[in-house]
Amino acid sequence: MHFQNDLTRSLNIRFPLIVAPMFLVTNEEMLKASMEAGIMGCFPSLNYRTEGQLDEVLKSLNKFLSARAGQPGTYAVNLIVQKSNPWFEKHLKICIDNKVPVFITSLGNPKTTIEAAHAYGGKVFCDVTNLVHAQKCFDMGCDGFIAVGQGAGGHAGPYPLAILIETLKNAFPDKPVLAAGGIANGKSILSVLAAGASAAYCGTRFIATPEAGVSQEYKNAILDAGMEDIVMTDRISGTPCTIINTEFAKKIGTKQNWFERWMSNNPRTKKYFKMLIQRRGFNWLEDAVKPGNYHSLWCAGQSVELIHEIKPVKEIVDEFIRETEIAYEELKKMTT
């Protein structure tokens, strides 16, 4: 059985599945494993902030992609495009110089990225949580949307995924929609495809892999947590983000205090204050992924409820494909 559509053919992937970008989690090893599994892997450029590191990784990925010419699989880079990201312009230039095949933009205006990528044939998909933001991205010429719904890890959206998918497809029928939020098995993949999505966008499930560059404590927390353990916080980046409700998460709280809110909303201070907030959040998260750290602050989505084993990336992808096929056949029985 083959699940193919215009998006899978355009991206040259064998199955409509993308490994979502995760701060400090998705790495070069995961991306190469994703490509070997015939799908698309994505990483945040912010995972590589040391001088020369991002350029080195991209050259390695392009060499790996070139060696696999004719086989399915590709990669993407996630750029935080808001003004408070001090690495944006530098990272964009490095990505453009290396002709990154696909970009995912988050939290800001994607115009510069779209224009730069389209100049050499790159594709740009934009994270959206509502129709207003989607319309702006559409007007700028994006190649598609990442529909970020409830239950997603990281910066989750406020709306049920099925409703968001259909709303975007009704408004922009010719643009592919990648569905993010609660994807943990073949049944959930089939459900978003049935809702009109062109692909499933899955992050949390791939934290529990040997390839993920995080501590065993983080991976075990993914296995042990349930959906009721996931909370939304704006303490990390200033933008609502889903995390596991660890003791340290409870200690720092999930809401900014009055001073942080005032500084974040003041036109004269918000850009630089958000930089400070994000820097603090980066430090918390970087400390938390190291072994033996007691300040546990781990991003995850509600799909932790369905994750019970650590498995290699390729094994998860193959399992997803089998589960999607089984779920499809089970549905077909209801029509006979």
GIHUCOR-V454769 format. One record per residue. SS is DSSP state (2 for helix, 1 for strand, 0 for the rest). PHI is phi as a letter, one per 40 degrees, with the letter a starting at -180 (NA if undefined). NEAR is the number of other C-alpha atoms within 8 Angstrom. Layout:
ss: (SS;SS)
phi: (PHI;PHI)
near: (NEAR;NEAR)
//
This chain:
ss: (0;0;0;0;0;2;2;2;2;2;2;0;0;0;0;0;1;1;1;0;0;0;0;0;0;0;0;2;2;2;2;2;2;2;2;2;0;0;0;1;1;1;1;1;2;2;2;0;0;0;0;0;2;2;2;2;2;2;2;2;2;2;2;2;2;2;2;0;0;0;0;0;0;1;1;1;1;1;1;1;0;0;0;0;0;0;0;2;2;2;2;2;2;2;2;2;2;0;0;0;0;1;1;1;1;1;0;0;0;0;2;2;2;2;2;2;2;2;0;0;0;0;1;1;1;1;1;1;0;0;2;2;2;2;2;2;2;2;2;0;0;0;0;1;1;1;1;1;0;0;0;0;0;1;0;0;0;0;0;0;2;2;2;2;2;2;2;2;2;2;2;0;0;0;0;1;1;1;1;1;0;0;0;0;0;2;2;2;2;2;2;2;2;2;0;0;0;0;1;1;1;1;0;2;2;2;2;0;0;0;0;0;0;0;0;2;2;2;2;2;2;2;2;2;0;0;2;2;2;1;1;1;1;0;0;0;0;0;0;0;1;1;1;1;0;0;2;2;2;2;2;2;0;0;0;0;0;2;2;2;2;2;2;2;2;0;0;0;0;2;2;2;2;2;2;2;2;2;2;2;2;2;2;2;2;2;2;2;0;0;0;0;0;0;0;0;0;0;1;0;0;2;2;2;2;2;0;0;0;0;0;0;2;2;2;2;2;2;2;2;2;2;2;2;2;2;2;2;2;2;2;2;2;0;0;0)
phi: (NA;b;b;b;a;d;c;c;c;c;c;g;b;c;a;c;a;b;c;c;c;b;d;g;b;c;b;d;c;c;c;c;c;c;c;c;c;g;b;b;b;b;b;c;c;c;c;b;b;c;d;g;c;c;c;c;c;c;c;c;c;c;c;c;c;c;c;c;d;g;b;c;h;a;b;a;b;c;b;c;c;c;c;c;c;c;c;d;c;c;c;c;c;c;c;c;c;c;f;d;c;a;b;b;b;b;f;i;c;c;d;c;c;c;c;c;c;c;c;b;g;c;b;b;b;b;c;b;b;a;c;c;c;c;c;c;c;c;c;c;g;c;c;i;b;b;c;c;b;c;g;c;c;g;c;c;c;c;b;d;c;c;c;c;d;c;c;c;c;c;c;b;c;c;b;c;b;b;c;b;h;g;c;a;a;c;c;c;c;c;c;c;c;c;c;h;c;c;a;c;b;b;b;d;d;c;c;c;b;c;c;c;c;b;c;c;c;c;c;c;c;c;c;c;c;b;c;c;c;c;b;b;b;b;c;c;b;g;b;d;a;c;b;c;c;c;c;c;c;c;c;c;g;b;b;c;c;c;c;c;c;c;c;c;b;c;d;c;b;c;c;c;c;c;c;c;c;c;c;c;c;d;c;d;c;c;c;c;c;c;c;g;c;c;c;c;b;b;c;a;b;c;c;d;d;b;b;b;a;c;b;c;d;c;c;c;c;c;c;d;c;c;c;c;c;c;c;c;c;c;c;d;c;c;c;b)
near: (3;4;7;10;7;6;11;13;9;6;9;10;13;11;11;13;10;12;13;10;13;10;9;10;10;14;12;8;8;12;14;11;10;16;15;10;11;13;17;16;16;14;15;13;11;8;9;7;9;6;5;6;9;13;10;8;9;11;9;8;11;9;8;9;11;7;6;7;6;4;7;11;16;15;12;13;14;13;14;11;12;10;7;8;9;7;8;11;7;7;11;10;8;10;12;10;6;10;9;12;10;11;14;12;15;13;8;9;8;12;8;7;10;13;8;9;15;9;7;7;7;12;12;14;13;14;12;12;14;7;9;6;9;13;8;8;13;9;7;9;7;13;9;12;14;13;14;15;16;12;11;17;15;11;10;15;10;7;9;8;13;8;8;13;15;10;9;12;13;7;6;7;8;5;9;12;15;13;16;14;17;12;12;12;10;14;9;10;14;11;8;14;11;7;9;10;13;12;15;15;14;15;11;13;11;10;11;14;11;8;9;13;8;11;9;7;8;10;13;9;8;13;11;8;12;10;10;7;8;14;10;9;13;12;14;13;11;11;9;11;14;16;15;13;10;8;7;11;12;9;6;7;9;11;7;11;6;6;7;8;9;8;10;12;8;8;6;5;10;11;11;8;10;12;11;8;12;11;8;9;11;9;8;11;10;9;9;13;13;9;8;5;9;6;8;11;12;10;10;14;16;14;15;15;8;7;10;6;6;8;9;9;14;10;8;9;9;9;10;11;10;9;11;13;10;8;11;9;8;8;8;8;7;6;5;4)
//
